[in-house]
Amino acid sequence: MAGRLFGTDGVRGIAGELLSAELALALGRAATRQTGVERPQVLIIRDTRESGEMLQAAMAAGIVAAGGDALLGGVLPTPAAPLLIGRYGFDLAVVLSASHNPFQDNGIKFFAADGFKLSDEVEQGIEAELERAASAAGEGGGGEGSGNGAAGGAPAGNASERGFGHVRELRGTHEDYLRELHTRFQDLSLHGIDVLLDCANGATHRVAPEIFRRLGANVTVIADSPDGRNINAGCGSTHVEELAKKVTAGGHAIGFAFDGDGDRVLAVDGDGQVVDGDELMALAALHLHSNGRLPGGGVAVTVMTNFGFHTAMAQAGITVTSTKVGDRYVLEELRERGWVLGGEQSGHIIEMGFNRSGDGIASALLVLEALAGRNLSERDAMEKLPQRLVGIRVKDRSAYEHAEDVKAAVASADQELAGRGRVLVRPSGTEPLIRVMVEAPTDEEAEEVCMRLAALVERELA
């Protein structure tokens, strides 16, 4: 198995190809063994993709083969995993989802017994076990799983001596998750508020409308009829423009769009304006800070966060630290500093006071808590700077490291905007692209600087 299997958010790929049943079984067995527990209790939840049942069955088989009990929690948002770990003391949780990706993709991500995603060291241990199993199978070695390629397991004694685990359906998981949300937001009254929810035909399609109704809101729901293939298809947080049209057409006060696995949310105000994660975090940060619920007085964001957010936080006396793009880096920063709030422009917001993962539903409720009855269209937490972002396809994205002329031009443009905006040029983490982002006081200036730098990148590196 060449290269690293785990990315920044678990293992992800096209279901049935890279993400095969054989790989799921192998990962389930290896991850269960890595717990070091004699009879691990392992939760499995998933989103609504048609490949989810196949991967769930394979994952459960691997867990049971390693002597663990596989507890099937059904379709639930990703953030339910750490909350259920905390409630029941599970040794491991598995989430089968590819988040905002189309239905053809799927993913496998693990949460440890402390509710956090697995450390790099544990992931490396899992990959090492898969390598050993594949090597043993390739050499015709004995041991369980021999001859099954990547699905094989490292020899660990006779399976009948070790004992197999069991597969059990875990009932009541929806209510468990709803109870956690209700407990956190028990003082939030949504009576009289007209809310439109876009559930992306994904994991939030039952629980999101229910918690909003329990808190008193008048709820209308779209994209809540999953068929296995329509997850994220023209709906959800990656297609929030559809929600914006329906909010204005229906005269709703506010709309929220979740992604397929429910760990992100974007909002739309009553005028149909999209409100991204930066503005939602700004509202949450000012609210928590004013109520003494922002330990350390800081917020962790990524390098993509709008310059206007930094300005607003500085004016409020809130410290901001920036990380690489990716919620795992935001989470690492929060843990290191002992802070509770962080997130991304995409709407992946983490409030550690409630959960150890981004939670789209909880974030939407936190925003309503922060608004305290005001309309979202009246928000004044930050003033966004116009932003322009383009991606230039290149032969080798790593070549940017040595493109001194491009780097000099970027530094010059950044200095030109110092105190008024900023420039960020970075290689994509997943595609052969160089991304150029410019924020400036006006649309015209942002466009001019961005196009100038993009042309240089294309000339030098494409």
N, C-alpha and C positions, 0 to 999 in steps of 0.2 A: 504494500500500500504506500505508494510514493507520495511524499509531501504530507502536509498537515491536513487532517480530515476535518477538524473542528475550525470553524470560522469565528467571527466575533460574537455570533449568536447561535451557537450549536452547529449541527450538521444540516446542510440544506442542499437540495438539488431536485431534479425532475424525478417524480415518483415512478418507481418501476425501472428506472435506469440507474443513476448513481444511488438514489435512495431506494434500494430494493428491500424486499422482505428479508433476504439473507443478511443484509447489512443491519437492519433493525434488530434482528434476532441476536446477531453478534454483539451489537452495542448494548442491548439489554442485558446480556449475560456478563459482559465485561464490566459495565457500570455497576451492576449488582454486586459483583465480587469486590469491586473497589471500595464498597462501603465498609468492609471489614466486620460486618455484623453477621451473627450466626444465622438469623432468619430475617433478612431485611423485609420491611414493609414498604412496597414501592407503589406510589400513586401514578396512574396514567390518565391524562386528560387530552382532549384533542379539539380541533376546530371542525368545520363542516365539510372539508374536502372529501371527495369520493374515495381517495386513497387512504383516508384516516383509519378505516376499519381494518384494512389489510395490514397497515403498519402497527396498529394496536395489537392485533393478533400475534404478529411476529415478535413485537417487543415483549408481550406477555410471556410468550414461549421462552424467550431468552432469560427473562427474570426467573421463571419457574425452574428452568434447567440449572440455574445457578443457586437454587435453594431458597429463593425469595418468594414472597407472596405478591402477586400482581393484583392491584386494586383498581378496578375500572371505574373512573369517575365520570365518564361520558363527555359530552360537549360542554366545555366551559372556557371562559377567557383565560389566557395565560396567567394573569395575576392571581387567579384563584389558587394556583399551585402553592406559592409560599404561604398563603393564608391557611390553606388546609394542612400544610406541614405543621404550622404553628398550632393549629387546633388539635390535631391527632398525633403529633409526634412521629410522623413518617420518617423513614431513613433516607428516602430518595423520592423525587417526583420527576416524571417525564411529561413533557408537553409536545404533542405532535401538531406542528403548525408551521407554515411558511409566512406567517404574518400578513403583510400587505401584498404578497406576490400572487400571481394568477393560480387557478386551481391545479394546473399541471405540476406545480412545484409542491413540495412538502418539506418539513424539517423536523429535527429531533433536538430538543434542548432539555437539559437536566438541571434540577435544583437540588442542592444538598440538604442535609438535615437541619442546617441553620437557616434555610429559606433563601439563601443566595445561590446564584448560578455557580456551577462547578469552577474551581480554580484552574488555572493553566496547568498546574502540576497534576491534578486529578485527571484532567482531559488527556494529558500526555501519558499517564499511566494506562488509561483506557486504550489509547492508540497503540501503545507498546504491547498490550495484551493481544490486540487484534493482529499485530505484526507477527507475534510469536505463533499465534494460531494458524495464520496463513502459511508461515514458514513450515510449521510442523505438518500441515496438510499437504503442502507441496512436496515434502520429502517422503510422504507416505507414512508419517509417524503415527503412532497410536494415540490414545487419549480420546476423550469424547469429542465428537465433531470432526474427527479426522476424515479427510476426503471431501469436506464441504467448503473449501476455500475460505473466504473471509468469514463465513458463518461458523467456522470451527471455533472451539474454545481451547484455551491453554489447558494442558493436562492438570487436573486438580483432584485426583482421586476418583474412584469409581462413583458414578452418579447415584447408584442405589445405596451405597454406603453413606454418602453425604445427605441424601434425602432430597426429594423434589419439593418445591413449594406448591402453592395453589393459586388459581385464578378466581377472584371474587368480584362481583358487582358491588360497588360502593354506593349505596342509596342515600339520597338526601343531600347530595353535594351542592345542588343549586341553592337549596335553602341555607346551607352552611355559608356559602359565599354571600348571599343576600343578607344574612344575619350580621356578618362582619361589616358590610357596607352600612346597614341600618344603625348598628351600634356606633360607628364612627360619625355618622351624620344625623343622629337622632334629634339634634336641636335645630336642624335645617327644615324649615317649612316652605314647601313649594306650592302651597294652595293658591290657585288663581293664575299660576304661570302656565302659559301655553307653549309646550315644547315639542319640537319635531326631531325625532331620532332616526339616523341612518345607521343601520346595524350591519351593513356591508354583506348581508347574507352570510354572516359569520358567527363567531362564538358568543357574541353578545345578544343574539336575536331574542332570547327569552329573558335573560336576567336584567338587561338594561331597561326595557320598558317597565318591568315589574318594580324595580327599586324607585324609579321616578314616580310611578303611581302611588306606591306606599308612602312617599313623602308628600303626596298631595297634588302633584302636577297634572295638568290636562295633557295627555300624551298622544301624539300621532306618530306612527312608525312606518318607515319605508325600508325596503331591502331586508325584510325579516322572513323570507321564505326560501331558505337554502335548499338547493337540489343537488349539492355535491360539486357542481361546476360553476355556479354563478357567484361564488365568493369573490369579492372585490371587483366584480365585472361591471364597470360603469357606475360604481357606487362606492360608498365608504370614504375614508379620509384621503384616499388618493384620487378621488373624483368628486371633491367637495362642491364643485360648481353645480352639480345636480341638486344637492341639498339647498344651495343658495337660491336656485330658481323656485324650489317648492316652498321655501320659507316665505318668500315675498308673495308668491301666488296664493298661498294659504293664509296669509296674514298672521303667521306665528311670531311669537315674541323672540324666540331663540331656537337655534338648531345645533345639534351636535352630530358629528360624523365619526364613527369608530372605524378601525381597520379590522381585518379578518380575524385576528386573534384577540382583539380588545385591549391591547396595551398602549394604543395611541388614541388621541382624539383631537379633532379640529372643530371650531365653532363657526357659526354664522349668526350675525346680529339681525335684528328685525328689518333692517334696510337691505339685507342681502349681501353685506360685506363679510368676506371670509376673515376670520380671526385665527392666526396661526399660533403655534406653540410658544413663540416668544412673548406675544401679548398675554396669552393665558398664564404663562409663568410669572410675568410682571404683576398681573392682578393677584396671583396667589402669594407671591413674595411680599408685596406690600401689606396684604391682609395678615399673613402670619407674623410679619415683623411688628405690625402695630398691635397685635394681640400677645406679644411676647412668646410666640411659638416658632421662632426661627433661631434655634441654638447656633451660636457662633456668628450670627448676623451675616451669613453668607449664602450664596447660591452658586451651584456648579452648572455650567452650560458648555456647549461646544463652540469651536471656532466659527461655526456658521451662524451663530446667534447675532441678530441685528445690532448694529452700533447703537441704535436708539435705546435698546435694553440696558446697555452699559451706562449710558448717560442718565437714564431714569433711576437706576439703582444707586449710582454715585450720589445723586441729589437726595436720595432717601437714606443715605448712610449705610447701604448694604454692600458688602464686599462681593465681587464676582470673580470666579476663576474659570478659565476656559480649558477644555480638554480636546483631544482628537474627536472626530465624528464617531459616534457609536455610544449607545446607552451604557454599555459595560464600562466605558471609561468615565462617564459621568458618575456611575455608581461607585467605582473605585475611589474617585475623588471625594465623594460624600462620606464614604466609610473612613477614609484616611483623616478627614478634617472633623468628623463628628457632626456634619451638617445634615439637614433633613430634606432640602428641596433642590432639585436639579432637573435638567431635561434638555430636549432638543426642539428646534424649530418645527420639526415634523409632527410635533404633538405628543411625543413620548415623554411624559412628565412623571417624575418619581417623588413621592412624598413619603420619606422614610418613617414619619410618625405614624403612618398607617400600613404601608406595605414595603416590601423589599424588591419591588419591580415596578415598572411603569404600569399604571392602571387607568385606562381610558375613562371608565365609568366614574371612578373615584375622582379623577381630575376634573371631569365635567361638574360633579357635585361641589368640588372645592371652589371652582370658578363661581358657581351660583352662591356659595357661602360668602365668597369675597365680595360679590356684587351687593349682597344684603338688600335685595329687593329692587335695586336699580336695573335699568335696561342695559344690556351689553352695548348697545349703540351709544350709551353715555360714558363709556369707559374712557379713562384718562390716565391710565397707569404708565404709558410710555408713548412717545411719538416715533413711529417707525421711519427710518430713512429709506428713500427709494433704493431698491436693490436690483442689480442686474447680474444674472448668472448664466454662463454658457459653458458647454463642454466641448472641447476640441479633440477629435479622434486622432491618436498618434500611434506610431509603430511600437514605441517602447515608453511606457509612462515613467519608468525609472530614469529615463534620460534627462528629466527635468533637474535632477540633482546636480548635473554638470553643465546646465545651460546658463552660463554666467551672464550672457547678454540679456537673457530674459529676466533673470533674477535682478539684475541692475535696473531694468526698466520697471519691474514691479516695486522695488524699493523706492525708486524715484516717484512713481505714482502714489505710493502710500504716503510719502513725505508731503506730497502736494495736497493730500487730503487730511493731513494730520490735524486732529481736533475737530474735524468736520465730517469725517467719514473714514473709510478704510478700504484696503485691497487685500484679497486673499487668493492666492493661486496655489493649487495643490493637485497632485495626482489622485485619481480615483482609487479607492481601495479594492474595487471589484471589476472595473472595466478599463480598456485601453484608452483612457481619457485624461486630459488635463482640464481641471475645472477652474474657471476664472470668475471670481465674484468681486463686484465693486459696489460699495454703498457711498452715496454722496447726497448733499442737501437737495439736489434737484434731479428729476428724471433725466434731463438732458445731459447733465454732467456725468451721471452714473453710466449712461449709455455710451457717451463719447470715450470715457476712460476704459470701459470694459471692451468695447470693440477695438480700440487701439491695441490693448494688450493681447486680445484674442488673435488679432491678425499677426502679431509678432510670434506668438506661440505656434500658430499654424505654419508660418514661414520657416521657423527654426526647427520645429520638432515633428511636424506632420509627415 
